[in-house]
Amino acid sequence: MVGIDGLENVKVRLSSGRSVSMIDLFRFVYQLSEIDIIILRYLIKKGNCTVDELAEELSLNRSSVSRSLLRLLRAGLIARVREVSIRRAGRPKYIYKILDMNELENKVVSDVSEYVDAARKLVSTLRVQVSSSN
């Protein structure tokens, strides 16, 4: 399991002189809220959790936790597994967990690459527009 301190304490210095952490990267690429980050950090630190466990441990209401988990799922940063139980009635319970570190690395690198490709296209389009106006 990755050290939780690595999300904020390990930083990379950009050519502009600015330092960025994994948390900064997650906020930028996936537009994560503060609650999303808190839940992501908790899942990295503690492992598998249900909505109720997260709500209780983090002193958040269940609906806020559910919304954040849905955002993290849609971003592809976490996985959801149906809890196997012997009870048959009622809603199924799900366990949420962080992706395997290799999967997470591949996901983040791929998503950042999309931003780089988009930036190239935008700059190229701008270059054509500037050239045609001169």
C-alpha positions as CSV (number, residue, x, y, z in Angstrom):
1,M,0.0,0.0,0.0
2,V,1.3,3.4,-0.9
3,G,2.2,5.8,1.9
4,I,-0.4,8.5,2.4
5,D,2.3,11.0,2.9
6,G,3.5,10.4,-0.7
7,L,0.3,12.1,-2.0
8,E,1.3,15.4,-0.6
9,N,4.9,15.3,0.5
10,V,6.5,13.9,-2.7
11,K,6.6,16.8,-5.1
12,V,7.9,17.4,-8.6
13,R,9.3,20.7,-9.5
14,L,8.1,22.1,-12.8
15,S,10.2,24.3,-15.2
16,S,8.2,27.3,-13.9
17,G,9.6,26.6,-10.4
18,R,6.2,25.5,-9.1
19,S,6.1,22.2,-7.1
20,V,3.2,19.8,-7.6
21,S,2.1,16.8,-5.6
22,M,-0.1,13.9,-6.5
23,I,-3.0,15.6,-4.8
24,D,-2.4,18.7,-7.0
25,L,-2.4,16.4,-10.0
26,F,-5.6,14.6,-8.9
27,R,-7.4,17.9,-8.3
28,F,-6.4,19.3,-11.8
29,V,-7.0,16.2,-13.9
30,Y,-10.1,14.9,-12.2
31,Q,-11.5,18.1,-10.7
32,L,-11.8,16.5,-7.3
33,S,-13.3,18.3,-4.3
34,E,-11.8,18.5,-0.9
35,I,-14.2,15.7,0.3
36,D,-13.2,13.6,-2.7
37,I,-9.5,14.0,-1.7
38,I,-10.2,13.2,1.9
39,I,-12.0,9.9,0.9
40,L,-9.3,9.0,-1.6
41,R,-6.6,9.5,1.0
42,Y,-8.6,7.4,3.5
43,L,-9.0,4.6,1.1
44,I,-5.3,4.6,0.3
45,K,-4.5,4.6,4.0
46,K,-7.1,2.1,5.3
47,G,-7.9,-0.1,2.2
48,N,-11.4,-1.4,1.6
49,C,-14.4,0.5,3.1
50,T,-18.2,0.7,2.8
51,V,-20.1,4.0,2.5
52,D,-21.2,3.6,6.1
53,E,-17.7,3.0,7.4
54,L,-16.4,6.0,5.5
55,A,-19.2,8.2,6.7
56,E,-18.6,7.2,10.3
57,E,-14.8,7.3,10.3
58,L,-14.7,10.7,8.5
59,S,-17.7,12.3,10.3
60,L,-19.4,13.0,6.9
61,N,-23.0,12.4,6.0
62,R,-23.7,9.3,3.9
63,S,-25.0,11.2,0.9
64,S,-21.8,13.3,0.7
65,V,-19.7,10.1,0.9
66,S,-21.8,8.5,-1.8
67,R,-21.5,11.4,-4.2
68,S,-17.7,11.6,-3.7
69,L,-17.4,7.8,-4.2
70,L,-19.4,8.1,-7.4
71,R,-17.0,10.9,-8.7
72,L,-14.0,8.8,-7.8
73,L,-15.5,5.7,-9.5
74,R,-16.3,7.8,-12.7
75,A,-12.8,9.1,-12.7
76,G,-11.6,5.5,-12.5
77,L,-9.5,6.0,-9.4
78,I,-11.3,3.5,-7.2
79,A,-13.1,0.2,-7.7
80,R,-16.4,-1.0,-6.2
81,V,-17.0,-4.7,-5.3
82,R,-20.4,-6.0,-4.2
83,E,-20.2,-7.4,-0.7
84,V,-21.1,-11.0,-0.5
85,S,-23.5,-11.7,2.3
86,I,-25.9,-14.4,3.3
87,R,-28.8,-11.9,3.8
88,R,-31.0,-11.7,0.8
89,A,-33.3,-8.7,1.4
90,G,-32.5,-5.1,0.9
91,R,-30.0,-3.2,-1.1
92,P,-26.7,-4.7,-1.9
93,K,-23.7,-3.3,0.0
94,Y,-20.6,-2.3,-1.8
95,I,-17.0,-2.2,-0.8
96,Y,-14.9,0.6,-2.2
97,K,-11.1,0.3,-2.7
98,I,-8.2,2.1,-4.3
99,L,-7.0,0.6,-7.6
100,D,-3.9,-1.5,-7.7
101,M,-0.9,0.8,-7.8
102,N,0.0,-0.4,-11.3
103,E,-3.5,0.2,-12.6
104,L,-3.6,3.6,-10.9
105,E,-0.3,4.6,-12.4
106,N,-1.4,3.5,-15.9
107,K,-4.7,5.4,-15.5
108,V,-3.1,8.6,-14.4
109,V,-0.4,8.6,-17.0
110,S,-2.9,7.9,-19.7
111,D,-5.2,10.7,-18.6
112,V,-2.3,13.2,-18.3
113,S,-1.2,12.2,-21.8
114,E,-4.7,13.1,-23.0
115,Y,-4.2,16.6,-21.5
116,V,-0.8,16.9,-23.3
117,D,-2.3,15.8,-26.6
118,A,-5.2,18.3,-26.2
119,A,-2.7,21.1,-25.3
120,R,-0.7,20.3,-28.5
121,K,-3.9,20.5,-30.6
122,L,-5.0,23.8,-28.9
123,V,-1.5,25.4,-29.5
124,S,-1.5,24.1,-33.1
125,T,-5.0,25.6,-33.7
126,L,-3.8,28.9,-32.1
127,R,-0.7,28.9,-34.3
128,V,-2.9,28.5,-37.5
129,Q,-5.2,31.3,-36.3
130,V,-2.4,33.7,-35.6
131,S,-0.6,32.9,-38.9
132,S,-3.8,33.5,-40.9
133,S,-4.5,36.8,-39.2
134,N,-1.0,38.2,-40.1
